[in-house]
Amino acid sequence: MLTLLKRVSIGLLAFGLLFPASAFAQEKTVPQSRQEMQLSFSPLVKQTAGAVVNVYAERVVQRLNPFAGDPFFEQFFGQRMPNRSEKQSSLGSGVILSQEGLVVTNNHVIEGADDIKIALADGREFPCEVLLKDESIDLAVLRIKAKEQFPVLPLGDSDRTEVGDLVLAIGNPFGVGQTVTSGIVSALARNQVKSGDFGFFIQTDASINPGNSGGALMNMNGELIGINTAIFSRGGGSNGIGFAIPSNLVKVFLAAAAEGQKEFARPYVGATFDAVTSDVAEALGLKTARGALVVRVVEGGPADRAGLKAGEIVTAVNGIPVEHPDAFGYRITTAGLGKKANLTVQTSDGQRQVSIALDTAPETTPKDERVLDGRNPFAGLHVANLSPRLATEMRMPAEKAGVIVTDVARGSPSARYGFQPKDIVISLNGTTVTNTKALEAMLDSDPGFWRVEIERDGQRIRQFFR
């Protein structure tokens, strides 16, 4: 009977039953008695759920009329054919992390929104403003416009999270209302989850669905260890594989917003990295193909000054193992600007320690962002001068230079001609493009025939427009 009870205890633990509240600070154990097996998550939920909110984002979208500008239809109907505008709403979740009303959510929840509201668990709604947002790490900080004290979910140390730990996910899936699900931490340091991500996630089997984005992933101490952000599903529902942004990155991002930063600054290394293959690992004496392989080092940059060389592998940052290049980026970002990081580097001669300064990338050339217009194929392009700082922001190799496309207006001539963000304009009609001012001046002429050379994903492309 005792053996059967132990098997049942272990089986129920896999479905997420709670340890006693008095045992939070003790070592992790399995339930030892019938009373322990009948315990509930409800005390922990009551303690923390008030800090998880709903985020309502509303945006006005212009719908292009297919007959707009057509002289036949406008003459036939006797009036100008206007475009239509309509409102679109999106729903997500957020977590209150300060009593003054600072809320962290996902950037994709509020991206492009004209109006954002926060709804508390008790039903009250408040307007809010965006303090800081970043597309690449998919985080945003909002401030509730109200003078009162709000419930707070304390930030935990995500580096202390282990595979197998019990967790709760709280959010508003499918807009049905606040929902709590339980599970375990399935994996750590996951990357390649979605395009453009920061590449370092906590994986969990706690059910996460659309609407959970921006909600809390919480440990058994009632601490936030992650912001739920993505699911692995073709059908749009939970298949037991969800991903959360670690709380240590949230902590750094929240501090940047509290300091009044308008853009989230990352440390500049001055080097590019690649994944370690089994052949490279074997050649350098590594037992496993883990770490960040140094591919290129920018002359005069922090990595160059620290003595880092191409062909070496960074295996740890401040003693914490680095699984892949995205993990390296995460570790130096959470280490903090203005500090130094100690890198463990594997070379052909063995291991060595390298100290590197963590400062922001320099803006060697003023950004000078401009929106091109006029009757030409480039109208609608947002262009800027590349510098190490802008290259870092756009997650491009730091050594790139020239004029880069930062955005392309929807429905513009440049969009129809196939221009894309991150295109680097090299030359126009045989003349090298040195900066945005020079490019804009070149467009004042009307040669009737445009010959442009761009660089896209490391490849040079020549295009001809009339």
C-alpha positions as CSV (number, residue, x, y, z in Angstrom):
1,M,0.0,0.0,0.0
2,L,2.8,2.4,0.9
3,T,4.5,1.7,-2.5
4,L,1.3,2.4,-4.3
5,L,0.9,5.6,-2.4
6,K,4.3,6.8,-3.4
7,R,3.6,6.0,-7.1
8,V,0.4,8.0,-6.9
9,S,2.2,10.9,-5.2
10,I,4.8,11.1,-7.9
11,G,2.1,10.8,-10.6
12,L,0.1,13.6,-9.2
13,L,3.2,15.8,-8.8
14,A,3.7,15.6,-12.6
15,F,0.3,17.2,-12.9
16,G,1.4,20.2,-10.8
17,L,0.2,19.8,-7.2
18,L,1.5,22.4,-4.8
19,F,4.1,22.0,-2.1
20,P,2.9,23.3,1.3
21,A,3.3,27.1,1.8
22,S,5.6,26.5,4.8
23,A,8.0,24.5,2.7
24,F,8.8,27.3,0.1
25,A,12.2,28.0,1.6
26,Q,13.0,24.3,2.1
27,E,14.5,21.8,-0.2
28,K,12.3,20.4,-3.0
29,T,10.5,17.2,-2.0
30,V,7.7,15.0,-3.3
31,P,4.4,14.8,-1.2
32,Q,4.9,12.5,1.8
33,S,1.3,12.1,3.0
34,R,-2.3,12.1,2.0
35,Q,-2.7,15.6,3.5
36,E,0.1,16.9,1.3
37,M,-1.5,15.4,-1.8
38,Q,-4.7,17.2,-1.2
39,L,-3.1,20.7,-1.0
40,S,-4.0,23.4,-3.6
41,F,-2.4,26.2,-5.6
42,S,-5.3,28.5,-4.5
43,P,-3.4,30.4,-1.7
44,L,-0.6,31.2,-4.1
45,V,-3.0,32.3,-6.8
46,K,-4.9,34.6,-4.4
47,Q,-1.6,36.1,-3.3
48,T,-0.4,37.0,-6.8
49,A,-3.2,37.1,-9.4
50,G,-4.1,40.7,-8.7
51,A,-0.8,41.8,-10.2
52,V,-1.6,40.1,-13.6
53,V,-3.7,42.4,-15.8
54,N,-5.4,42.4,-19.2
55,V,-4.0,44.7,-21.9
56,Y,-6.4,46.1,-24.5
57,A,-4.8,47.7,-27.6
58,E,-6.8,49.5,-30.3
59,R,-5.4,50.7,-33.6
60,V,-6.9,52.5,-36.6
61,V,-6.1,50.7,-39.9
62,Q,-6.5,52.2,-43.4
63,R,-8.1,49.9,-45.9
64,L,-7.2,50.8,-49.5
65,N,-10.1,51.2,-51.9
66,P,-9.1,49.3,-55.0
67,F,-10.9,51.9,-57.2
68,A,-9.3,54.9,-55.4
69,G,-7.6,57.2,-58.0
70,D,-9.3,55.4,-60.9
71,P,-10.6,58.3,-63.1
72,F,-13.3,56.0,-64.8
73,F,-14.9,55.0,-61.5
74,E,-14.6,58.4,-60.0
75,Q,-16.3,59.9,-63.0
76,F,-18.9,57.2,-63.2
77,F,-19.9,57.6,-59.5
78,G,-19.4,61.4,-59.6
79,Q,-17.2,61.5,-56.5
80,R,-13.8,60.7,-55.2
81,M,-13.4,57.0,-54.1
82,P,-12.0,57.4,-50.6
83,N,-10.1,54.8,-48.6
84,R,-11.8,53.2,-45.6
85,S,-10.6,53.2,-42.0
86,E,-11.5,50.7,-39.4
87,K,-10.6,49.9,-35.8
88,Q,-8.8,46.8,-34.9
89,S,-8.4,45.5,-31.3
90,S,-6.0,43.1,-29.8
91,L,-6.0,41.5,-26.4
92,G,-3.1,40.4,-24.2
93,S,-1.9,40.2,-20.7
94,G,0.6,42.1,-18.5
95,V,2.2,42.0,-15.1
96,I,2.4,44.9,-12.6
97,L,6.0,45.2,-11.3
98,S,5.9,48.4,-9.3
99,Q,3.3,49.9,-6.9
100,E,3.3,53.1,-9.0
101,G,1.8,51.1,-11.9
102,L,4.6,50.0,-14.2
103,V,3.4,47.1,-16.3
104,V,5.5,44.8,-18.4
105,T,3.9,43.1,-21.5
106,N,5.0,41.8,-24.9
107,N,5.7,44.4,-27.6
108,H,3.6,42.5,-30.1
109,V,0.6,43.0,-27.9
110,I,0.7,46.8,-28.2
111,E,2.6,47.3,-31.5
112,G,1.0,50.0,-33.6
113,A,-1.7,50.7,-31.1
114,D,-3.3,54.2,-30.9
115,D,-5.0,53.6,-27.6
116,I,-4.1,51.1,-24.8
117,K,-6.0,50.3,-21.7
118,I,-5.2,48.2,-18.6
119,A,-7.9,46.1,-16.9
120,L,-7.3,44.9,-13.4
121,A,-8.4,41.5,-12.0
122,D,-11.2,43.4,-10.1
123,G,-12.6,44.8,-13.3
124,R,-11.4,48.4,-13.1
125,E,-9.9,49.9,-16.3
126,F,-7.2,52.6,-16.6
127,P,-5.6,54.4,-19.6
128,C,-1.8,54.0,-19.8
129,E,1.2,55.2,-21.7
130,V,4.1,53.4,-23.3
131,L,7.4,54.2,-21.6
132,L,9.7,51.8,-23.6
133,K,9.3,49.1,-26.2
134,D,11.6,46.9,-28.1
135,E,10.7,44.7,-31.1
136,S,13.7,42.3,-31.0
137,I,13.2,41.2,-27.4
138,D,9.4,41.6,-27.6
139,L,9.0,43.6,-24.4
140,A,7.2,46.8,-23.6
141,V,6.8,48.8,-20.3
142,L,3.5,50.7,-19.8
143,R,2.6,53.1,-17.0
144,I,-0.9,53.2,-15.7
145,K,-2.3,56.7,-15.5
146,A,-3.6,56.6,-12.0
147,K,-2.4,57.8,-8.6
148,E,-2.8,54.8,-6.3
149,Q,-0.9,51.8,-5.1
150,F,-1.2,48.7,-7.2
151,P,-0.5,45.0,-6.3
152,V,2.9,43.9,-7.4
153,L,4.4,40.5,-8.5
154,P,8.0,40.4,-7.2
155,L,10.7,39.6,-9.7
156,G,12.6,36.3,-9.2
157,D,16.0,35.2,-10.3
158,S,15.4,33.2,-13.5
159,D,19.0,31.9,-13.4
160,R,18.0,29.8,-10.4
161,T,15.2,28.2,-12.3
162,E,15.8,24.5,-13.1
163,V,14.3,22.0,-15.5
164,G,11.5,20.2,-13.7
165,D,10.5,23.1,-11.4
166,L,6.8,23.6,-10.9
167,V,5.4,26.8,-12.4
168,L,2.0,28.6,-12.8
169,A,1.0,30.6,-15.9
170,I,-1.5,33.4,-15.4
171,G,-3.1,35.3,-18.3
172,N,-6.2,35.9,-20.4
173,P,-6.3,33.2,-23.1
174,F,-8.7,33.8,-26.0
175,G,-10.2,36.7,-24.0
176,V,-12.2,34.4,-21.7
177,G,-10.9,36.0,-18.5
178,Q,-8.1,35.5,-16.1
179,T,-6.9,31.9,-16.2
180,V,-4.4,29.9,-14.2
181,T,-2.6,26.9,-15.6
182,S,0.1,24.7,-14.1
183,G,3.1,22.8,-15.3
184,I,6.8,22.4,-15.1
185,V,9.9,24.1,-16.7
186,S,10.5,21.8,-19.7
187,A,13.8,23.3,-20.9
188,L,16.1,26.4,-20.6
189,A,18.0,28.6,-23.0
190,R,15.8,27.8,-26.0
191,N,16.4,29.7,-29.2
192,Q,15.2,29.8,-32.8
193,V,11.6,29.9,-31.4
194,K,10.4,32.6,-33.8
195,S,12.0,35.0,-36.3
196,G,13.6,38.1,-35.0
197,D,13.6,37.0,-31.4
198,F,16.2,37.5,-28.8
199,G,16.9,33.8,-28.7
200,F,16.8,32.8,-25.0
201,F,13.6,31.4,-23.6
202,I,12.3,29.3,-20.7
203,Q,10.2,26.5,-22.1
204,T,7.2,25.2,-20.2
205,D,4.3,22.7,-20.6
206,A,1.9,25.0,-18.7
207,S,-0.9,25.7,-21.1
208,I,-0.2,29.0,-23.0
209,N,-2.7,30.2,-25.6
210,P,-3.3,33.4,-27.7
211,G,-4.1,36.1,-25.1
212,N,-1.6,34.8,-22.6
213,S,1.1,36.9,-24.3
214,G,2.6,39.3,-21.7
215,G,1.3,37.2,-18.8
216,A,3.2,35.8,-15.9
217,L,5.2,32.6,-15.5
218,M,5.5,32.2,-11.8
219,N,7.5,29.9,-9.5
220,M,6.3,28.4,-6.2
221,N,7.7,31.3,-4.2
222,G,5.2,33.6,-5.9
223,E,7.9,35.3,-8.0
224,L,7.9,36.2,-11.7
225,I,10.4,34.1,-13.5
226,G,9.2,34.8,-17.1
227,I,6.9,36.8,-19.4
228,N,4.9,34.3,-21.5
229,T,5.4,35.2,-25.1
230,A,5.1,32.4,-27.7
231,I,3.7,29.0,-28.4
232,F,4.7,26.2,-30.7
233,S,1.5,25.3,-32.5
234,R,0.2,25.1,-36.1
235,G,-3.4,25.4,-35.0
236,G,-2.9,28.4,-32.7
237,G,-3.7,26.5,-29.5
238,S,-1.5,25.0,-26.7
239,N,0.3,21.8,-27.5
240,G,2.2,21.8,-24.3
241,I,5.2,23.8,-25.6
242,G,5.2,27.4,-24.5
243,F,8.0,29.9,-24.1
244,A,8.7,32.8,-21.7
245,I,11.2,35.6,-21.6
246,P,13.4,35.2,-18.5
247,S,12.8,37.6,-15.6
248,N,16.5,38.6,-15.5
249,L,16.1,40.2,-18.9
250,V,12.8,41.8,-17.8
251,K,14.6,43.3,-14.8
252,V,17.2,45.0,-17.0
253,F,14.5,46.2,-19.4
254,L,12.3,47.6,-16.6
255,A,15.3,49.4,-15.1
256,A,16.0,51.1,-18.5
257,A,12.3,52.3,-18.7
258,A,12.4,53.6,-15.1
259,E,15.6,55.6,-16.0
260,G,13.7,57.2,-18.9
261,Q,15.5,55.5,-21.7
262,K,13.6,55.8,-25.0
263,E,15.6,53.0,-26.7
264,F,16.8,49.8,-25.1
265,A,20.6,49.9,-25.2
266,R,22.6,46.7,-25.5
267,P,26.3,46.2,-24.9
268,Y,28.5,46.5,-27.9
269,V,31.0,43.7,-28.4
270,G,32.4,44.5,-31.8
271,A,32.4,41.0,-33.0
272,T,30.1,38.5,-34.8
273,F,29.4,35.0,-33.6
274,D,28.2,31.7,-35.1
275,A,27.0,28.4,-33.7
276,V,29.7,25.8,-32.9
277,T,29.6,22.8,-35.1
278,S,30.8,19.3,-34.0
279,D,33.8,19.6,-36.2
280,V,34.9,22.9,-34.7
281,A,34.3,21.6,-31.2
282,E,36.4,18.5,-31.8
283,A,39.2,20.6,-33.3
284,L,39.4,22.8,-30.2
285,G,39.1,20.0,-27.7
286,L,35.5,20.6,-26.6
287,K,33.4,17.6,-25.6
288,T,30.2,19.1,-26.8
289,A,29.3,21.5,-29.6
290,R,28.3,24.4,-27.3
291,G,29.3,28.1,-27.1
292,A,29.6,31.1,-29.4
293,L,32.2,30.9,-32.2
294,V,34.0,34.2,-33.0
295,V,33.7,34.7,-36.7
296,R,34.8,38.4,-37.2
297,V,36.3,41.0,-34.8
298,V,35.9,44.7,-35.6
299,E,39.2,46.5,-35.5
300,G,39.4,48.8,-32.5
301,G,36.2,47.5,-30.9
302,P,35.8,46.1,-27.4
303,A,36.4,42.5,-28.4
304,D,39.6,43.6,-30.3
305,R,40.8,45.6,-27.3
306,A,40.2,42.6,-25.1
307,G,42.2,40.3,-27.3
308,L,39.4,38.2,-28.7
309,K,40.3,36.5,-32.0
310,A,38.4,34.9,-34.8
311,G,38.2,31.1,-34.5
312,E,38.0,31.2,-30.7
313,I,34.9,30.0,-28.8
314,V,33.3,31.8,-25.9
315,T,32.1,29.0,-23.5
316,A,31.0,31.1,-20.5
317,V,30.2,34.6,-19.3
318,N,31.0,35.4,-15.7
319,G,31.2,31.6,-15.0
320,I,27.8,30.8,-16.5
321,P,27.9,28.4,-19.5
322,V,27.0,29.8,-22.9
323,E,25.0,27.3,-25.0
324,H,24.9,29.3,-28.3
325,P,25.4,32.8,-29.8
326,D,22.0,34.0,-28.7
327,A,22.8,32.9,-25.1
328,F,26.0,34.9,-25.3
329,G,24.0,38.0,-26.3
330,Y,21.5,37.4,-23.4
331,R,24.3,36.9,-20.8
332,I,26.1,40.2,-21.7
333,T,22.9,42.1,-21.8
334,T,21.7,40.9,-18.4
335,A,25.3,41.5,-17.0
336,G,24.6,45.2,-17.3
337,L,26.0,48.2,-19.2
338,G,29.0,50.0,-17.7
339,K,30.3,46.8,-16.2
340,K,33.0,44.3,-17.3
341,A,32.2,40.7,-18.2
342,N,34.7,37.9,-17.7
343,L,34.6,35.5,-20.7
344,T,35.9,32.0,-20.7
345,V,37.4,31.4,-24.1
346,Q,38.4,28.1,-25.7
347,T,41.4,28.3,-28.1
348,S,43.5,25.7,-29.8
349,D,46.0,26.0,-26.9
350,G,43.4,25.5,-24.2
351,Q,41.2,27.8,-22.1
352,R,41.9,31.4,-21.2
353,Q,40.0,34.3,-19.4
354,V,39.2,37.5,-21.2
355,S,37.7,40.7,-19.6
356,I,35.6,42.9,-21.8
357,A,34.0,46.3,-21.1
358,L,30.2,46.4,-21.6
359,D,29.4,49.8,-23.1
360,T,26.9,50.9,-25.8
361,A,27.9,50.9,-29.4
362,P,29.3,54.2,-30.7
363,E,27.4,56.3,-33.2
364,T,30.4,57.1,-35.4
365,T,28.0,58.6,-38.0
366,P,24.9,60.6,-37.1
367,K,21.8,58.5,-37.8
368,D,20.0,61.3,-39.8
369,E,16.9,59.2,-40.6
370,R,14.9,60.5,-43.5
371,V,11.7,59.5,-45.3
372,L,12.1,59.7,-49.1
373,D,9.3,61.1,-51.2
374,G,8.6,62.4,-54.7
375,R,7.8,60.8,-58.0
376,N,10.4,58.0,-58.0
377,P,10.7,54.3,-57.1
378,F,12.3,55.2,-53.7
379,A,9.3,57.1,-52.3
380,G,8.2,55.7,-49.0
381,L,11.6,54.5,-47.9
382,H,12.8,55.3,-44.4
383,V,16.6,55.5,-44.6
384,A,19.4,56.2,-42.1
385,N,23.2,56.3,-41.9
386,L,24.7,53.1,-40.5
387,S,26.9,53.1,-37.5
388,P,27.9,50.4,-35.0
389,R,25.0,51.7,-32.8
390,L,22.3,51.4,-35.5
391,A,23.8,48.1,-36.7
392,T,23.5,46.7,-33.1
393,E,19.9,47.9,-32.8
394,M,19.0,46.2,-36.1
395,R,20.9,43.0,-35.2
396,M,23.3,43.4,-38.1
397,P,27.1,42.9,-38.3
398,A,28.7,45.9,-36.6
399,E,31.2,46.5,-39.4
400,K,28.5,47.4,-41.9
401,A,28.4,51.0,-43.2
402,G,26.5,53.1,-45.6
403,V,22.8,54.1,-46.0
404,I,20.3,51.5,-44.7
405,V,16.6,51.0,-45.2
406,T,15.0,51.0,-41.7
407,D,11.4,50.8,-42.9
408,V,9.2,50.7,-46.0
409,A,5.8,52.4,-46.1
410,R,3.0,50.0,-47.0
411,G,1.5,50.7,-50.4
412,S,4.3,53.0,-51.4
413,P,6.2,52.9,-54.7
414,S,9.3,51.5,-52.9
415,A,7.2,48.7,-51.4
416,R,5.8,47.8,-54.9
417,Y,9.4,47.8,-56.3
418,G,10.4,45.2,-53.6
419,F,12.6,47.2,-51.2
420,Q,13.0,45.6,-47.8
421,P,14.2,46.8,-44.3
422,K,17.9,46.2,-43.8
423,D,18.7,46.8,-47.5
424,I,21.9,48.8,-47.8
425,V,21.9,51.3,-50.7
426,I,25.4,51.1,-52.3
427,S,25.1,53.2,-55.4
428,L,22.5,55.1,-57.5
429,N,23.0,55.6,-61.3
430,G,26.7,54.7,-60.9
431,T,27.4,57.2,-58.0
432,T,28.3,55.8,-54.6
433,V,25.7,56.7,-51.9
434,T,27.6,58.0,-48.9
435,N,24.8,59.3,-46.6
436,T,21.1,60.0,-46.5
437,K,21.5,63.6,-47.4
438,A,23.4,62.7,-50.6
439,L,20.8,60.1,-51.5
440,E,17.9,62.5,-51.0
441,A,19.7,65.1,-53.2
442,M,20.2,62.5,-56.0
443,L,16.4,62.0,-56.1
444,D,15.8,65.6,-57.1
445,S,17.0,64.8,-60.6
446,D,14.6,62.9,-63.0
447,P,16.8,60.8,-65.3
448,G,13.8,58.7,-66.4
449,F,15.9,55.6,-65.8
450,W,17.1,54.5,-62.3
451,R,20.0,52.0,-61.7
452,V,20.4,51.1,-58.1
453,E,22.8,48.6,-56.4
454,I,21.9,47.3,-52.9
455,E,23.2,44.8,-50.5
456,R,20.8,42.3,-49.0
457,D,21.8,39.5,-46.7
458,G,25.4,39.8,-47.8
459,Q,24.5,39.6,-51.5
460,R,24.8,42.5,-54.0
461,I,21.7,43.1,-56.1
462,R,21.4,45.4,-59.1
463,Q,18.0,46.7,-60.1
464,F,16.7,48.9,-62.9
465,F,13.6,51.1,-62.7
466,R,11.8,53.4,-65.2
